[in-house]
Amino acid sequence: MAAASCATAPGGGDAEVVRSALAKMQSLEALESARPGAALPAAAEIELQLASRSYDQADVAECHLQRAYALAPEHAATHIGLYRFYFYRNRLREALVVGMCCLAFAARCNGLAQDWTAVRPPHAEFDSLSALPRFYLFTLKACAYLSLRLGEREHGSAMLDKLAELDPTDKVNATVLRDVLSRAGGDHEE
């Protein structure tokens, strides 16, 4: 995903945001090491904070999020920030594109195949509460949901089938989506 060519956001509070973000860096260092993608570069953190501060200006916020992503494409925070932006702006097609990139990222973090259809239960500790396998499962669930919302029932249903295979105890609560799909008459018959 390439960063858009965006003009720098108007000044004003930018210096304050930069100081605030840099001050938070030291307290976040311990938390960052536990997140997929290791530590978030300071410049990407600043872009995420600027995006948050300019959320009411969609073009400016999107540019900051894309810059953050370009600065740290291997960090969960930049994937999630961009995904949420598109999702909450009801730009579901773009959210799905980012979601699929995030799924590929989650696969790399877990040492899994890039093709989600090739992933099997023994490939990761999906039955544990470990962060990385859960990150993969929740990302797959998000992509299934978006596929269904976009009318791609076959793709969304296949993803739900994969979730049932990888998470038979339903820790990520994917059966809720399956139930909605079944009630809508869109579930396939076995």
FENSULDA-V33611 format. One record per residue. N is the residue number from 1. RES is the residue in one letter. SS is DSSP state (H for helix, E for strand, - for the rest). PSI is psi in whole degrees, 0 to 359 (* if undefined). Layout:
{{N | RES | SS | PSI} {N | RES | SS | PSI}}
This chain:
{{1 | M | - | 121} {2 | A | - | 147} {3 | A | - | 142} {4 | A | - | 154} {5 | S | - | 104} {6 | C | - | 147} {7 | A | - | 153} {8 | T | - | 139} {9 | A | - | 150} {10 | P | - | 144} {11 | G | - | 242} {12 | G | - | 257} {13 | G | - | 5} {14 | D | H | 318} {15 | A | H | 320} {16 | E | H | 319} {17 | V | H | 316} {18 | V | H | 312} {19 | R | H | 316} {20 | S | H | 315} {21 | A | H | 317} {22 | L | H | 324} {23 | A | H | 324} {24 | K | H | 339} {25 | M | H | 313} {26 | Q | H | 320} {27 | S | H | 339} {28 | L | H | 345} {29 | E | H | 317} {30 | A | H | 321} {31 | L | H | 321} {32 | E | H | 324} {33 | S | - | 341} {34 | A | - | 349} {35 | R | - | 150} {36 | P | - | 135} {37 | G | - | 3} {38 | A | - | 207} {39 | A | - | 139} {40 | L | - | 125} {41 | P | - | 144} {42 | A | H | 319} {43 | A | H | 322} {44 | A | H | 320} {45 | E | H | 318} {46 | I | H | 316} {47 | E | H | 320} {48 | L | H | 318} {49 | Q | H | 320} {50 | L | H | 322} {51 | A | H | 317} {52 | S | H | 319} {53 | R | H | 338} {54 | S | - | 24} {55 | Y | - | 327} {56 | D | - | 348} {57 | Q | - | 89} {58 | A | H | 315} {59 | D | H | 318} {60 | V | H | 314} {61 | A | H | 317} {62 | E | H | 319} {63 | C | H | 317} {64 | H | H | 319} {65 | L | H | 320} {66 | Q | H | 323} {67 | R | H | 317} {68 | A | H | 316} {69 | Y | H | 317} {70 | A | H | 326} {71 | L | H | 330} {72 | A | - | 68} {73 | P | - | 348} {74 | E | - | 37} {75 | H | - | 134} {76 | A | H | 324} {77 | A | H | 323} {78 | T | H | 324} {79 | H | H | 310} {80 | I | H | 320} {81 | G | H | 313} {82 | L | H | 319} {83 | Y | H | 310} {84 | R | H | 320} {85 | F | H | 308} {86 | Y | H | 320} {87 | F | H | 309} {88 | Y | H | 344} {89 | R | - | 5} {90 | N | - | 33} {91 | R | - | 70} {92 | L | H | 325} {93 | R | H | 314} {94 | E | H | 324} {95 | A | H | 321} {96 | L | H | 320} {97 | V | H | 313} {98 | V | H | 320} {99 | G | H | 319} {100 | M | H | 323} {101 | C | H | 319} {102 | C | H | 323} {103 | L | H | 319} {104 | A | H | 319} {105 | F | H | 314} {106 | A | H | 324} {107 | A | H | 315} {108 | R | H | 318} {109 | C | H | 328} {110 | N | H | 357} {111 | G | - | 33} {112 | L | - | 166} {113 | A | - | 145} {114 | Q | - | 332} {115 | D | - | 110} {116 | W | H | 336} {117 | T | H | 341} {118 | A | H | 353} {119 | V | - | 135} {120 | R | - | 158} {121 | P | H | 320} {122 | P | H | 352} {123 | H | H | 340} {124 | A | - | 168} {125 | E | - | 66} {126 | F | - | 336} {127 | D | - | 359} {128 | S | - | 178} {129 | L | - | 17} {130 | S | - | 144} {131 | A | H | 315} {132 | L | H | 312} {133 | P | H | 322} {134 | R | H | 321} {135 | F | H | 316} {136 | Y | H | 312} {137 | L | H | 315} {138 | F | H | 325} {139 | T | H | 318} {140 | L | H | 319} {141 | K | H | 317} {142 | A | H | 318} {143 | C | H | 322} {144 | A | H | 314} {145 | Y | H | 311} {146 | L | H | 319} {147 | S | H | 316} {148 | L | H | 316} {149 | R | H | 328} {150 | L | - | 4} {151 | G | - | 9} {152 | E | - | 68} {153 | R | H | 319} {154 | E | H | 314} {155 | H | H | 313} {156 | G | H | 319} {157 | S | H | 320} {158 | A | H | 321} {159 | M | H | 321} {160 | L | H | 322} {161 | D | H | 318} {162 | K | H | 320} {163 | L | H | 317} {164 | A | H | 324} {165 | E | H | 316} {166 | L | H | 334} {167 | D | - | 68} {168 | P | - | 339} {169 | T | - | 2} {170 | D | - | 47} {171 | K | - | 331} {172 | V | - | 6} {173 | N | - | 40} {174 | A | - | 341} {175 | T | H | 336} {176 | V | H | 316} {177 | L | H | 319} {178 | R | H | 319} {179 | D | H | 318} {180 | V | H | 316} {181 | L | H | 318} {182 | S | H | 317} {183 | R | H | 330} {184 | A | - | 354} {185 | G | - | 15} {186 | G | - | 4} {187 | D | - | 145} {188 | H | - | 152} {189 | E | - | 142} {190 | E | - | *}}
